[in-house]
């Protein structure tokens, strides 16, 4: 039998999912097939509506190699496993004459732990284990969640938290799950043969396609102990998120609450001398955390350094003591020991990392003020350590011994892929060199006609925004734009404070247009309500820049209050910028402008989600039109028709609103 061609396979898959084949999707599939065949690396920018999941799944399945697909969001993971993969596999089966298996794999804490569920949870306040079901009042929200979890655990085939609908609180889930450090291990656990996490791993070992998340991919790369099965092809979807997710996994944190929890847990099994040493070290650390001032610690203050060394050494002593102690009076001693060791080891590792003082790490102190204006408590303080950059780690770990395809709607910033490539540890495209992975970038375009479907309006007449300053002129402009649009507005703000102030002000100015505010309801409810009523507006910050998919007339105006540069006092970003400058580069462009370009590209992408969408992206920051870096930022956005004419923007919005209202009237 003749081997089916890639166009034949793609046509069969697209037909099976009820889609339409697009030129960009074909171009992407061909580029992915070529990269896999050559064992090379590829960055693919594929605009919204391209159908990029089939653009990489079809060539990956056709090659017959073991593939790992890593995504940033749960929504895309579910789409792949519940819709795209089942339909694609069935569609390709007659042509490939095989039916590839696929599976989802997540970190251990995403699966219910049967040992925790049936034996109880080790507690800090008492010996032995604590029956969470007995202790939680059946009428309380926690009690109801736990009872539902117990019933669900008897029915579920996966034990995956995300398969539980509706979900439960983090507090409830923590009662029935464990981290990898807390796990007893399948061979030592009475429930090892039934363990959901172990079964997920076994399914992944047998599957040709494994769908996972960026966090597990980062753990697999950073910790050196493989958690993903061996694979020849890695596909990273939503790749614009990868650097921040890897940074998050590589960031350590120490808080007084975390340290005191380790003290309480260690006291159950460590000898008195070791436990007292840890208690003393914890008290010293806690006192200093009350006194510290927020900000980056380029050098660790002497007294804090001594406190961290004392904490590190005390943890080391306790770890040895717990390891050699046996106390049969402790109920389910192995589980209690595992939990205590996990807590103490976590504190030890972060304290040691900070005291080691690597030049590649950034250390800073944060205070988290309690909500509601309550008095400051030291429990809201934290010491954090993160890598200056993850590019070296990714360049070394991600691109070795496999073909890597990274794809997103926003990878080409300022007109090329080099900015994103550098953040991933790649040299400039086309660079030759032993230590630099070879790669190429491909922009397959978008099925949307951006110049006809959207307008980019920059409010050039507004005053240059000052940090945290009062922007009365911006609120006036925003009011007029919303009125012209008839509501239908997604407001993307650079800070939660700015979003709250705008919502409060506009609710009184234009009460006829309901203003939804991020944080007042769950994100899912907010987006659902926003989509349901065209007159409604939705205001918020970071997660809205990237997490809203509302095609149609409910979102015809996307407003950005100002260019979303990182705050000047952001410890990690400012450290990265300074490092680039010390190496002779342009720190502002490499860090701040790249960060802003990525967010703006994502934000502008909220406007046109379907071929019939029309609207305006309004940037209420003159710098996009007047500053030297403005052209770089504009080149990162979809190719909308551009204007600084406020009257033109309002007229266009009014015309789009009138068309939408006419269509809505006809639909009624």
C-alpha positions as CSV (number, residue, x, y, z in Angstrom):
1,X,0.0,0.0,0.0
2,X,1.3,3.5,-0.9
3,X,2.2,5.6,2.1
4,X,-0.4,8.4,2.4
5,X,0.8,11.9,1.8
6,X,0.7,14.6,4.4
7,X,-2.0,16.6,2.5
8,X,-4.2,13.4,2.5
9,X,-3.7,12.9,6.2
10,X,-4.4,16.5,7.0
11,X,-7.5,16.6,4.9
12,X,-8.9,13.5,6.7
13,X,-8.2,15.0,10.1
14,X,-9.7,18.4,9.4
15,X,-12.8,16.8,8.0
16,X,-13.1,14.6,11.1
17,X,-13.1,17.6,13.5
18,X,-15.6,19.5,11.3
19,X,-13.0,22.2,10.4
20,X,-11.8,24.0,7.3
21,X,-8.4,23.4,5.8
22,X,-6.4,26.6,5.7
23,X,-3.2,27.5,3.9
24,X,-1.4,28.4,7.1
25,X,-2.3,25.0,8.6
26,X,-0.9,23.2,5.6
27,X,2.3,25.3,5.7
28,X,2.7,24.5,9.4
29,X,2.1,20.8,9.0
30,X,4.8,20.6,6.3
31,X,7.3,22.6,8.4
32,X,6.7,20.3,11.4
33,X,7.0,17.2,9.3
34,X,10.3,18.5,7.9
35,X,11.6,19.3,11.4
36,X,10.8,15.9,12.8
37,X,12.3,14.2,9.7
38,X,15.5,16.2,10.1
39,X,15.6,16.0,13.9
40,X,15.8,19.8,13.9
41,X,14.1,22.6,15.9
42,X,11.3,24.8,14.8
43,X,9.5,27.9,16.1
44,X,6.1,28.4,14.4
45,X,3.9,31.4,14.8
46,X,0.4,30.5,13.9
47,X,-2.3,33.1,14.3
48,X,-5.7,32.5,16.0
49,X,-7.9,30.3,13.8
50,X,-5.1,28.6,12.0
51,X,-5.9,25.2,13.6
52,X,-2.4,24.7,14.9
53,X,-3.2,21.7,17.0
54,X,-3.9,19.6,13.9
55,X,-1.0,21.4,12.2
56,X,1.4,19.6,14.6
57,X,-0.6,16.5,15.6
58,X,-1.1,15.1,12.0
59,X,2.6,15.2,11.0
60,X,3.6,13.9,14.5
61,X,1.3,10.9,14.3
62,X,2.3,10.3,10.7
63,X,6.0,10.0,11.6
64,X,5.3,7.3,14.2
65,X,7.8,8.7,16.8
66,X,7.0,9.0,20.5
67,X,5.7,12.5,21.0
68,X,5.3,14.7,24.1
69,X,2.9,17.7,23.7
70,X,3.2,20.3,26.5
71,X,0.7,23.1,27.0
72,X,0.3,25.9,29.4
73,X,-3.5,25.8,30.0
74,X,-5.9,23.1,31.2
75,X,-8.3,24.2,28.5
76,X,-5.9,23.2,25.7
77,X,-5.0,20.0,27.4
78,X,-8.6,19.0,27.6
79,X,-9.2,20.0,24.0
80,X,-6.4,17.8,22.8
81,X,-7.3,14.8,24.9
82,X,-11.0,14.9,24.7
83,X,-11.6,16.3,21.1
84,X,-8.6,16.7,18.8
85,X,-6.7,13.5,19.5
86,X,-9.6,11.0,19.5
87,X,-11.0,12.4,16.3
88,X,-7.6,12.6,14.6
89,X,-6.6,9.1,15.6
90,X,-9.8,7.7,14.2
91,X,-9.6,9.7,11.0
92,X,-6.0,8.7,10.3
93,X,-6.5,5.0,11.3
94,X,-7.6,3.8,7.8
95,X,-4.7,5.7,6.1
96,X,-2.0,4.9,8.6
97,X,-3.3,1.3,9.3
98,X,-2.6,1.8,13.0
99,X,-4.4,3.5,15.9
100,X,-1.9,5.4,18.0
101,X,-2.5,5.5,21.8
102,X,-2.5,8.8,23.7
103,X,-2.5,9.7,27.4
104,X,-2.4,12.7,29.7
105,X,0.3,13.0,32.4
106,X,0.5,15.5,35.2
107,X,2.4,16.1,38.4
108,X,1.6,13.7,41.3
109,X,-0.3,16.3,43.4
110,X,-3.0,16.5,40.6
111,X,-4.2,13.0,41.4
112,X,-6.1,11.9,44.5
113,X,-4.0,9.8,46.9
114,X,-5.8,6.7,48.1
115,X,-3.5,6.4,51.1
116,X,-4.4,10.0,52.2
117,X,-8.1,9.3,51.4
118,X,-8.4,6.1,53.5
119,X,-5.7,6.5,56.2
120,X,-5.9,10.2,57.0
121,X,-3.6,13.2,56.9
122,X,-0.6,13.7,59.2
123,X,-1.3,16.8,61.3
124,X,1.0,19.3,62.9
125,X,-0.8,19.5,66.2
126,X,-1.0,15.8,67.2
127,X,0.7,12.5,66.9
128,X,-0.5,10.1,64.2
129,X,-2.9,10.8,61.5
130,X,-6.0,13.0,61.4
131,X,-9.3,11.7,59.9
132,X,-10.3,14.7,57.8
133,X,-13.8,13.3,57.2
134,X,-14.5,13.0,60.9
135,X,-13.1,16.4,61.8
136,X,-14.8,18.5,59.1
137,X,-18.3,19.4,59.9
138,X,-20.6,17.8,57.3
139,X,-22.5,21.1,56.9
140,X,-19.3,23.1,56.2
141,X,-18.0,23.8,52.7
142,X,-14.9,21.8,53.6
143,X,-16.9,18.9,54.9
144,X,-19.1,18.8,51.9
145,X,-16.1,18.9,49.5
146,X,-14.4,16.1,51.4
147,X,-17.5,13.9,51.3
148,X,-17.9,14.5,47.6
149,X,-14.2,13.7,47.0
150,X,-14.6,10.4,48.9
151,X,-17.6,9.4,46.7
152,X,-15.9,10.6,43.5
153,X,-12.7,8.6,44.3
154,X,-14.8,5.4,44.2
155,X,-16.1,6.2,40.8
156,X,-13.3,8.0,38.9
157,X,-11.1,6.1,36.5
158,X,-8.3,8.7,36.5
159,X,-8.3,10.3,40.0
160,X,-7.4,13.5,38.1
161,X,-8.5,16.7,39.9
162,X,-9.5,18.3,36.7
163,X,-12.1,15.5,36.0
164,X,-14.0,16.4,39.2
165,X,-16.9,18.7,38.3
166,X,-17.6,21.0,40.0
167,X,-14.2,21.4,41.5
168,X,-13.3,21.7,45.2
169,X,-11.2,24.2,47.1
170,X,-7.4,24.0,47.3
171,X,-7.8,23.3,51.0
172,X,-10.0,20.3,50.5
173,X,-7.8,18.9,47.7
174,X,-4.7,19.2,49.9
175,X,-6.4,16.8,52.3
176,X,-6.5,14.0,49.7
177,X,-3.3,14.6,47.7
178,X,0.4,14.4,48.1
179,X,3.5,16.0,46.5
180,X,6.2,13.8,45.0
181,X,8.3,14.3,48.1
182,X,5.5,13.2,50.4
183,X,4.6,10.1,48.4
184,X,5.5,6.8,50.1
185,X,6.3,5.1,46.8
186,X,4.2,2.5,45.0
187,X,6.2,-0.4,46.5
188,X,5.9,0.8,50.1
189,X,2.2,2.0,49.9
190,X,-0.7,-0.4,50.7
191,X,-2.5,1.3,47.8
192,X,0.4,1.2,45.4
193,X,-1.3,-1.2,43.0
194,X,-4.4,1.1,42.7
195,X,-2.5,4.4,42.7
196,X,-4.0,6.9,40.1
197,X,-0.7,8.7,39.7
198,X,1.2,5.4,39.0
199,X,-1.5,4.3,36.6
200,X,-1.2,7.6,34.7
201,X,2.6,7.0,34.4
202,X,2.0,3.5,33.1
203,X,-0.5,4.7,30.5
204,X,2.0,7.4,29.4
205,X,4.8,4.8,29.0
206,X,2.6,2.9,26.5
207,X,1.3,5.9,24.6
208,X,2.6,7.2,21.4
209,X,1.4,10.7,22.3
210,X,1.7,12.1,25.9
211,X,0.0,15.4,26.7
212,X,1.4,17.2,29.7
213,X,1.9,20.7,31.0
214,X,4.8,23.2,31.0
215,X,5.4,22.7,34.7
216,X,6.0,19.0,34.4
217,X,8.2,19.6,31.4
218,X,10.2,22.0,33.5
219,X,10.5,19.6,36.4
220,X,11.7,16.9,33.9
221,X,14.4,19.3,32.6
222,X,15.5,20.8,35.9
223,X,15.5,18.0,38.4
224,X,17.4,15.5,36.3
225,X,15.2,12.6,37.4
226,X,13.0,11.8,34.3
227,X,9.2,12.1,35.0
228,X,8.3,12.0,31.3
229,X,8.7,8.9,29.2
230,X,11.6,8.8,26.6
231,X,10.5,10.6,23.5
232,X,11.9,11.6,20.1
233,X,9.7,14.7,19.5
234,X,8.7,17.5,21.9
235,X,5.9,19.9,20.9
236,X,5.5,23.0,23.1
237,X,2.1,24.7,22.4
238,X,1.4,28.1,24.0
239,X,5.1,28.4,23.9
240,X,5.0,32.1,24.8
241,X,4.3,31.0,28.3
242,X,7.2,28.5,28.7
243,X,9.9,30.8,30.1
244,X,7.6,32.1,32.9
245,X,6.4,28.6,33.8
246,X,9.9,27.3,33.9
247,X,11.0,30.3,36.0
248,X,8.1,29.5,38.4
249,X,9.2,25.9,38.8
250,X,12.8,27.0,39.4
251,X,11.8,29.6,42.0
252,X,12.3,28.8,45.7
253,X,10.5,30.4,48.6
254,X,10.9,30.6,52.4
255,X,8.3,31.9,54.8
256,X,8.0,31.9,58.6
257,X,4.8,29.8,58.3
258,X,6.5,27.2,56.1
259,X,9.5,27.0,58.5
260,X,7.3,26.7,61.6
261,X,5.3,23.9,59.9
262,X,8.5,22.0,59.3
263,X,9.5,22.5,63.0
264,X,6.1,21.0,64.2
265,X,6.3,18.1,61.8
266,X,10.0,17.3,62.7
267,X,9.2,17.3,66.4
268,X,7.2,14.1,66.0
269,X,10.1,12.0,65.0
270,X,13.4,13.8,65.5
271,X,15.3,13.6,68.8
272,X,14.8,16.4,71.2
273,X,18.2,18.0,70.6
274,X,17.8,18.1,66.8
275,X,14.2,19.4,67.2
276,X,15.3,22.2,69.6
277,X,18.1,23.2,67.2
278,X,15.6,23.6,64.4
279,X,13.2,25.5,66.7
280,X,15.9,28.0,67.7
281,X,16.9,28.5,64.1
282,X,13.3,29.0,63.0
283,X,12.8,31.7,65.7
284,X,15.9,33.6,64.6
285,X,14.7,33.5,61.0
286,X,11.3,34.7,61.9
287,X,12.6,37.7,63.9
288,X,14.6,38.9,60.9
289,X,11.7,38.5,58.5
290,X,9.7,40.9,60.6
291,X,12.5,43.5,60.2
292,X,13.5,43.1,56.6
293,X,12.6,45.7,53.9
294,X,11.0,44.6,50.6
295,X,13.2,44.5,47.6
296,X,16.1,42.7,45.9
297,X,19.0,41.6,48.1
298,X,22.0,41.9,45.9
299,X,24.1,40.9,48.9
300,X,22.6,38.9,51.8
301,X,22.8,41.0,55.0
302,X,25.2,39.4,57.5
303,X,22.5,38.7,60.2
304,X,20.2,37.1,57.6
305,X,23.0,35.1,56.2
306,X,23.8,33.7,59.7
307,X,20.1,32.9,60.3
308,X,19.9,31.1,57.0
309,X,23.0,29.1,57.6
310,X,21.7,28.1,61.1
311,X,18.4,27.0,59.4
312,X,20.2,25.0,56.8
313,X,22.4,23.3,59.3
314,X,19.5,22.5,61.7
315,X,17.5,21.1,58.8
316,X,20.5,18.9,57.9
317,X,20.7,17.6,61.4
318,X,16.9,16.9,61.6
319,X,16.9,15.1,58.3
320,X,19.6,12.7,59.6
321,X,17.8,12.3,62.9
322,X,14.4,11.5,61.2
323,X,16.0,9.1,58.9
324,X,17.4,7.0,61.8
325,X,14.4,7.3,64.2
326,X,11.8,4.6,64.5
327,X,8.8,5.2,66.8
328,X,6.1,2.6,66.6
329,X,3.8,4.8,68.8
330,X,3.3,7.0,65.8
331,X,0.3,5.9,63.8
332,X,1.3,5.2,60.1
333,X,4.8,6.2,60.9
334,X,6.0,6.0,57.3
335,X,3.5,8.6,56.1
336,X,4.3,10.9,59.0
337,X,8.0,10.6,58.3
338,X,7.6,11.3,54.6
339,X,5.6,14.4,55.3
340,X,8.1,15.7,57.9
341,X,11.1,15.0,55.6
342,X,9.3,16.8,52.7
343,X,8.8,19.9,54.8
344,X,12.3,20.0,56.3
345,X,14.0,19.2,53.0
346,X,12.1,21.9,51.2
347,X,13.3,24.5,53.8
348,X,16.9,23.1,53.7
349,X,17.1,23.3,49.9
350,X,16.0,26.9,49.7
351,X,18.1,28.0,52.6
352,X,21.2,26.3,51.1
353,X,20.5,27.8,47.7
354,X,20.4,31.3,49.1
355,X,23.5,30.9,51.3
356,X,25.4,29.4,48.4
357,X,25.0,32.8,46.7
358,X,25.1,31.8,43.0
359,X,25.7,34.8,40.7
360,X,23.0,33.3,38.5
361,X,20.3,33.6,41.2
362,X,18.2,36.6,42.2
363,X,17.1,36.9,45.9
364,X,14.5,39.2,47.1
365,X,12.2,39.9,50.1
366,X,8.5,40.4,49.8
367,X,5.7,41.5,52.1
368,X,2.1,40.4,51.3
369,X,-0.2,42.7,53.1
370,X,-3.3,40.9,54.4
371,X,-6.6,41.8,52.7
372,X,-9.1,44.2,54.3
373,X,-6.5,46.5,55.7
374,X,-5.6,44.3,58.7
375,X,-2.4,45.0,60.6
376,X,0.8,43.6,59.0
377,X,1.8,40.2,60.3
378,X,5.1,38.5,59.7
379,X,3.4,35.5,58.2
380,X,2.9,37.6,55.1
381,X,6.6,37.9,54.5
382,X,8.6,35.7,52.2
383,X,12.2,35.3,50.9
384,X,12.4,34.2,47.3
385,X,15.1,33.0,45.0
386,X,14.8,32.6,41.2
387,X,17.2,32.1,38.4
388,X,18.5,35.3,36.7
389,X,17.6,33.6,33.4
390,X,16.4,30.1,32.4
391,X,17.7,30.5,28.8
392,X,20.9,28.5,29.6
393,X,18.9,25.7,31.3
394,X,16.5,25.5,28.4
395,X,19.2,25.7,25.8
396,X,21.0,22.8,27.4
397,X,18.1,20.6,28.5
398,X,15.3,21.3,26.1
399,X,17.0,20.9,22.7
400,X,19.2,17.8,23.3
401,X,18.5,14.4,21.8
402,X,15.1,15.2,20.3
403,X,13.3,17.4,17.8
404,X,11.5,20.4,19.4
405,X,8.7,22.3,17.9
406,X,7.5,25.5,19.7
407,X,4.3,27.1,18.6
408,X,2.0,30.0,19.6
409,X,0.1,32.9,18.1
410,X,2.8,35.2,19.5
411,X,6.4,34.2,19.0
412,X,7.5,36.8,16.5
413,X,8.2,40.0,18.4
414,X,9.4,43.2,16.7
415,X,9.3,41.4,13.4
416,X,11.5,38.4,14.1
417,X,11.8,35.3,16.3
418,X,15.2,36.2,17.8
419,X,13.8,37.8,21.0
420,X,11.8,34.7,22.0
421,X,14.7,32.5,20.7
422,X,17.2,34.2,23.0
423,X,14.9,33.6,26.0
424,X,14.9,29.9,25.2
425,X,18.7,29.7,25.0
426,X,18.9,29.8,21.2
427,X,21.3,32.0,19.2
428,X,20.1,34.3,16.4
429,X,18.3,32.4,13.7
430,X,20.8,30.8,11.3
431,X,23.7,31.1,13.7
432,X,26.3,28.4,13.4
433,X,28.1,27.0,16.4
434,X,28.7,23.8,18.4
435,X,27.0,25.0,21.5
436,X,24.0,26.6,19.8
437,X,21.1,24.4,18.7
438,X,20.1,25.0,15.1
439,X,16.6,26.2,14.5
440,X,14.4,28.2,12.1
441,X,11.3,30.3,12.5
442,X,8.2,30.1,10.4
443,X,5.3,32.5,10.5
444,X,2.3,30.8,8.8
445,X,0.1,33.8,9.1
446,X,-3.6,33.9,10.1
447,X,-6.8,33.2,8.3
448,X,-8.1,36.6,9.4
449,X,-7.9,39.8,7.3
450,X,-6.6,42.0,10.1
451,X,-6.4,45.3,8.2
452,X,-10.1,44.9,7.3
453,X,-11.3,43.4,10.5
454,X,-9.6,45.6,13.1
455,X,-8.3,49.0,13.9
456,X,-5.4,49.8,16.1
457,X,-6.0,53.2,17.7
458,X,-3.4,55.0,19.8
459,X,-4.7,57.9,21.9
460,X,-1.8,60.1,21.0
461,X,-3.4,63.2,22.5
462,X,-3.4,61.8,26.1
463,X,-0.8,62.9,28.6
464,X,2.1,60.5,29.0
465,X,1.1,58.1,31.8
466,X,3.0,58.5,35.1
467,X,3.5,55.6,37.4
468,X,0.4,55.1,39.6
469,X,-0.7,58.7,38.8
470,X,-4.2,59.9,38.4
471,X,-5.2,59.6,34.8
472,X,-8.5,61.6,34.5
473,X,-7.9,62.2,30.8
474,X,-7.6,58.4,30.2
475,X,-10.9,57.8,32.1
476,X,-12.6,60.4,29.9
477,X,-11.3,58.7,26.8
478,X,-12.3,55.3,28.0
479,X,-15.8,56.5,28.8
480,X,-16.3,57.9,25.3
481,X,-15.0,54.8,23.6
482,X,-17.3,52.5,25.6
483,X,-20.3,54.7,24.8
484,X,-19.4,54.6,21.1
485,X,-19.0,50.9,21.2
486,X,-22.3,50.3,23.1
487,X,-20.5,48.4,25.8
488,X,-18.8,45.3,24.3
489,X,-15.5,46.2,25.9
490,X,-12.6,44.2,27.3
491,X,-10.5,46.5,29.5
492,X,-6.9,45.2,30.0
493,X,-5.1,47.1,32.7
494,X,-1.5,47.2,33.7
495,X,-2.3,46.8,37.4
496,X,-5.3,45.6,39.5
497,X,-5.4,49.0,41.2
498,X,-5.9,50.7,37.8
499,X,-8.6,48.2,36.9
500,X,-10.4,48.8,40.2
501,X,-10.2,52.6,40.0
502,X,-11.5,52.5,36.4
503,X,-14.4,50.2,37.2
504,X,-15.4,52.3,40.2
505,X,-15.4,55.5,38.2
506,X,-17.1,54.2,35.1
507,X,-19.9,52.4,37.1
508,X,-21.0,55.9,38.3
509,X,-20.4,57.6,34.9
510,X,-22.1,55.1,32.6
511,X,-24.4,52.9,34.7
512,X,-26.2,51.8,31.6
513,X,-23.2,49.6,30.7
514,X,-22.5,46.9,33.4
515,X,-18.8,46.7,34.4
516,X,-17.6,43.3,35.5
517,X,-14.3,43.4,37.5
518,X,-11.8,40.5,37.8
519,X,-11.8,39.1,41.3
520,X,-15.4,39.8,42.0
521,X,-16.4,36.4,40.6
522,X,-14.5,33.4,39.2
523,X,-12.8,34.0,35.9
524,X,-15.1,31.5,34.2
525,X,-18.2,33.2,35.5
526,X,-17.0,36.6,34.5
527,X,-16.2,35.5,30.9
528,X,-19.5,33.7,30.6
529,X,-21.5,36.8,31.8
530,X,-19.4,39.1,29.5
531,X,-20.1,37.0,26.5
532,X,-23.8,36.7,27.3
533,X,-24.6,40.5,27.3
534,X,-23.2,42.8,24.6
535,X,-23.7,45.9,26.7
536,X,-21.4,44.5,29.4
537,X,-17.7,45.4,29.9
538,X,-15.1,43.3,31.6
539,X,-12.1,44.9,33.3
540,X,-9.1,43.1,34.7
541,X,-5.4,42.5,34.6
542,X,-2.8,39.8,33.7
543,X,-5.0,36.7,33.2
544,X,-7.4,38.6,31.0
545,X,-4.6,39.7,28.6
546,X,-4.2,36.0,27.7
547,X,-7.2,34.0,28.9
548,X,-10.3,35.4,27.1
549,X,-11.8,33.8,24.0
550,X,-15.1,35.6,23.2
551,X,-15.7,35.7,19.5
552,X,-18.7,37.7,18.2
553,X,-20.3,41.0,19.0
554,X,-19.7,40.9,22.8
555,X,-16.1,41.9,22.4
556,X,-15.6,44.7,19.8
557,X,-13.4,47.0,21.8
558,X,-10.2,45.9,23.5
559,X,-8.6,48.7,25.6
560,X,-5.1,48.7,27.0
561,X,-4.7,51.5,29.6
562,X,-0.9,51.6,29.0
563,X,2.0,49.7,27.7
564,X,2.5,46.8,30.2
565,X,6.2,47.2,31.0
566,X,7.3,45.4,34.2
567,X,7.3,47.6,37.3
568,X,10.7,49.2,37.8
569,X,10.9,47.7,41.3
570,X,10.2,44.2,40.1
571,X,13.3,42.4,41.5
572,X,13.6,39.7,38.9
573,X,12.9,41.8,35.8
574,X,15.2,44.6,37.0
575,X,18.0,42.1,37.7
576,X,17.7,40.6,34.3
577,X,17.7,44.0,32.7
578,X,20.8,45.0,34.6
579,X,22.6,41.8,33.7
580,X,22.0,42.4,29.9
581,X,23.3,45.9,30.3
582,X,26.4,44.8,32.1
583,X,27.1,42.3,29.2
584,X,26.9,45.2,26.8
585,X,23.4,44.7,25.5
586,X,20.2,46.8,25.6
587,X,18.5,45.7,28.8
588,X,15.4,47.7,28.3
589,X,14.7,46.2,24.8
590,X,15.8,42.7,25.7
591,X,13.7,42.5,28.9
592,X,11.2,45.3,29.4
593,X,10.2,45.9,25.8
594,X,10.1,42.1,25.0
595,X,7.9,41.5,28.1
596,X,5.5,44.3,27.0
597,X,5.4,43.2,23.3
598,X,4.4,39.7,24.3
599,X,1.6,40.9,26.5
600,X,0.4,43.4,24.0
601,X,0.4,40.8,21.2
602,X,-1.6,38.5,23.5
603,X,-4.0,41.3,24.5
604,X,-4.6,42.5,20.9
605,X,-5.3,38.9,20.0
606,X,-8.5,39.0,22.1
607,X,-10.2,41.1,19.5
608,X,-10.5,39.0,16.4
609,X,-11.3,35.4,17.2
610,X,-13.5,34.5,14.2
611,X,-13.7,35.5,10.5
612,X,-16.8,37.7,11.2
613,X,-15.3,39.7,14.1
614,X,-14.8,43.4,13.8
615,X,-13.5,46.0,16.2
616,X,-10.9,48.3,17.6
617,X,-7.9,47.8,19.8
618,X,-7.4,51.1,21.7
619,X,-4.1,51.8,23.4
620,X,-4.5,54.7,25.8
621,X,-0.8,55.4,25.9
622,X,0.8,57.9,23.6
623,X,4.2,56.2,23.8
624,X,3.1,53.5,21.3
625,X,3.0,56.3,18.7
626,X,5.7,58.7,20.0
627,X,8.5,56.6,21.6
628,X,11.4,55.1,19.7
629,X,10.5,51.6,20.9
630,X,6.9,52.1,19.6
631,X,7.7,50.7,16.2
632,X,9.1,47.5,17.8
633,X,5.9,47.1,19.9
634,X,3.6,47.8,16.9
635,X,5.5,45.3,14.8
636,X,4.6,42.6,17.4
637,X,0.9,43.2,17.0
638,X,-1.6,41.9,14.4
639,X,-1.5,44.0,11.2
640,X,-4.5,46.1,12.0
641,X,-5.3,49.4,10.2
642,X,-3.6,52.1,12.3
643,X,-4.9,55.5,13.4
644,X,-4.3,58.2,16.1
645,X,-7.5,60.0,15.1
646,X,-9.9,59.8,18.1
647,X,-12.9,60.9,16.0
648,X,-12.2,58.1,13.5
649,X,-12.0,55.5,16.3
650,X,-15.3,56.6,17.8
651,X,-17.0,56.7,14.4
652,X,-15.8,53.2,13.5
653,X,-16.9,51.8,16.9
654,X,-20.3,53.4,16.5
655,X,-20.7,51.9,13.0
656,X,-19.6,48.5,14.2
657,X,-22.0,48.7,17.2
658,X,-24.9,49.7,14.9
659,X,-24.2,46.8,12.6
660,X,-24.1,44.4,15.6
661,X,-27.3,45.8,17.0
662,X,-29.0,45.4,13.7
663,X,-27.9,41.8,13.5
664,X,-29.0,41.2,17.1
665,X,-32.4,42.7,16.3
666,X,-32.8,40.5,13.2
667,X,-31.8,37.5,15.3
668,X,-34.5,38.3,17.9
